[in-house]
Amino acid sequence: MQSLINSTSGGSMPAKALMPMRFGRPDHQLADALTKVSPQAQAKAKASSQDFEAVFLNSMFSQMTSGIKGEGPFGDTPGTGVWRSMLTEQYSKSFAKAGGVGISNEVYRTLILQQAGRAS
């Protein structure tokens, strides 16, 4: 996902806004909505969408590791479950922050479009 970002390519060149893309095509609807939503609201929507994806990924990773018993560096101790849950939580946050599986992009787009609808 790309948000509208001002970039300058030279000292006296005017700033040019980048077009957000969706499925490899320009997303004019999101570009229009971003002009109606404050930068603070955009940042909050971005953080919320990443948090949502992290929760989803944590659930997915927890299911993936639930059948592992006493293998690997964790061994088979009473604290294994707690340690593994903390590890999967950190994995999910890191994965979501690095781009995740694309859920946060669609959640972000939906949040921005809803906020722009309220603003008009």
C-alpha positions as CSV (number, residue, x, y, z in Angstrom):
1,M,0.0,0.0,0.0
2,Q,1.2,3.5,-0.8
3,S,-0.2,6.6,0.8
4,L,0.0,10.0,-0.8
5,I,3.5,11.1,-0.2
6,N,5.0,14.4,-1.3
7,S,8.4,13.9,-2.9
8,T,10.7,16.4,-4.5
9,S,13.2,15.4,-7.2
10,G,15.2,18.6,-7.2
11,G,15.7,21.9,-5.6
12,S,13.1,24.0,-7.4
13,M,10.9,21.3,-8.7
14,P,7.3,21.3,-7.3
15,A,6.2,18.5,-5.1
16,K,4.4,15.7,-6.8
17,A,1.9,13.4,-5.0
18,L,2.2,9.6,-5.6
19,M,-0.9,7.7,-6.6
20,P,-1.9,4.9,-4.2
21,M,-2.0,1.5,-6.0
22,R,-4.4,-1.4,-5.6
23,F,-3.9,-4.7,-7.4
24,G,-1.4,-3.0,-9.6
25,R,-3.7,-0.2,-10.7
26,P,-4.1,3.4,-9.5
27,D,-6.6,3.7,-6.7
28,H,-8.3,7.0,-7.5
29,Q,-11.0,6.4,-4.8
30,L,-8.4,6.1,-2.0
31,A,-6.4,9.0,-3.4
32,D,-9.5,11.2,-3.2
33,A,-10.3,9.9,0.3
34,L,-6.8,10.7,1.5
35,T,-7.2,14.3,0.6
36,K,-10.2,14.5,3.0
37,V,-8.6,12.8,6.0
38,S,-6.0,14.5,8.2
39,P,-2.5,13.1,8.4
40,Q,-3.0,12.3,12.1
41,A,-6.1,10.2,11.3
42,Q,-4.2,8.5,8.4
43,A,-1.4,7.6,10.9
44,K,-3.9,6.3,13.4
45,A,-5.7,4.2,10.7
46,K,-2.3,2.8,9.6
47,A,-1.4,1.8,13.2
48,S,-4.8,0.3,13.8
49,S,-4.7,-1.7,10.6
50,Q,-1.3,-3.1,11.4
51,D,-2.5,-4.0,14.9
52,F,-5.5,-5.8,13.4
53,E,-3.2,-7.8,11.1
54,A,-0.9,-8.7,14.0
55,V,-3.8,-10.1,16.0
56,F,-4.9,-12.2,13.0
57,L,-1.3,-13.4,12.4
58,N,-0.9,-14.2,16.2
59,S,-4.0,-16.4,16.0
60,M,-2.7,-18.1,12.9
61,F,0.8,-18.6,14.4
62,S,-0.7,-19.9,17.6
63,Q,-2.7,-22.5,15.8
64,M,0.4,-23.5,13.8
65,T,2.5,-24.1,16.9
66,S,-0.2,-25.6,19.2
67,G,0.7,-29.2,18.2
68,I,4.4,-28.8,18.9
69,K,5.3,-30.6,22.1
70,G,8.7,-30.8,23.6
71,E,10.6,-30.1,20.4
72,G,13.2,-27.6,19.5
73,P,14.9,-25.1,21.8
74,F,11.8,-24.8,24.1
75,G,12.0,-28.4,25.4
76,D,9.0,-29.7,27.4
77,T,8.8,-27.6,30.5
78,P,5.8,-26.0,32.3
79,G,6.8,-22.6,30.9
80,T,7.0,-23.7,27.3
81,G,3.4,-22.6,26.5
82,V,3.9,-19.1,28.0
83,W,7.2,-18.7,26.2
84,R,5.8,-19.9,22.9
85,S,2.8,-17.6,23.1
86,M,5.1,-14.6,23.7
87,L,7.3,-15.6,20.8
88,T,4.4,-16.0,18.4
89,E,3.1,-12.6,19.5
90,Q,6.4,-11.0,18.7
91,Y,6.6,-12.9,15.4
92,S,3.1,-11.6,14.4
93,K,3.9,-8.0,15.3
94,S,7.2,-8.1,13.3
95,F,5.5,-9.8,10.4
96,A,2.6,-7.3,10.3
97,K,5.1,-4.3,10.5
98,A,7.1,-5.7,7.6
99,G,4.0,-5.8,5.4
100,G,2.3,-9.0,6.6
101,V,0.0,-10.8,4.2
102,G,-1.9,-7.8,2.9
103,I,-4.8,-7.7,5.4
104,S,-3.7,-4.3,6.8
105,N,-3.7,-2.7,3.4
106,E,-7.4,-3.5,2.9
107,V,-8.3,-2.6,6.5
108,Y,-6.4,0.7,6.1
109,R,-8.2,1.5,2.8
110,T,-11.6,0.7,4.4
111,L,-10.9,2.9,7.4
112,I,-9.8,5.8,5.2
113,L,-12.8,5.5,2.9
114,Q,-15.2,5.4,5.9
115,Q,-13.5,8.5,7.5
116,A,-13.6,10.4,4.2
117,G,-17.3,9.5,3.9
118,R,-18.0,11.0,7.3
119,A,-16.0,14.2,6.4
120,S,-18.0,14.9,3.3
